[in-house]
Amino acid sequence: MAFRLIVLGVLLTIAAYTDLQRRQIPNPLVCLGLSVSMLLCLSSFVQGKPNQMYSSIMAGGFAFVLHLIPYLCGTMGAGDVKLALVVGLLLGWQEWLAYLGVFCVVSLLLVLFLLCLGKRKPASLPLAPLMAVAFWLNCL
């Protein structure tokens, strides 16, 4: 599990940086995360731990679908959807549920902060930094 967390922490930190700088999550970064996820799922299966593999696939699939809805409505970028898939695949079901709770709290706090400042909704809000902050807070 430690390897998964290290990989995910590095991926999310890089994604947060590029999302803040360019409002884009690079596809090679997502592909790297998907490749590592696939290898870890295969490794779990070969080691006789299919439940771990199923947990990762369930979390990744649910995260993907959950983020696909706002994407289809035009309120979220495709990079965020793909990154959410990687987060789910690398965390697995139980850890992803804990992460999701922290992510919701972090997002709500940001919205409240922006409302207190009297800011209108920005044209685009980078989501990868919120994902990274939620991940790192969840690791504490």
Secondary structure, DSSP 8 states (H G I E B T S, - for coil): -HHHHHHHHHHHHHHHHHHHHHS---HHHHHHHHHHHHHHHHHHHHTT-HHHHHHHHHHHHHHHHHHHHHHHTTSS-HHHHHHHHHHHHHH-HHHHHHHHHHHHHHHHHHHHHHHHTT----S---SHHHHHHHHHHHH-
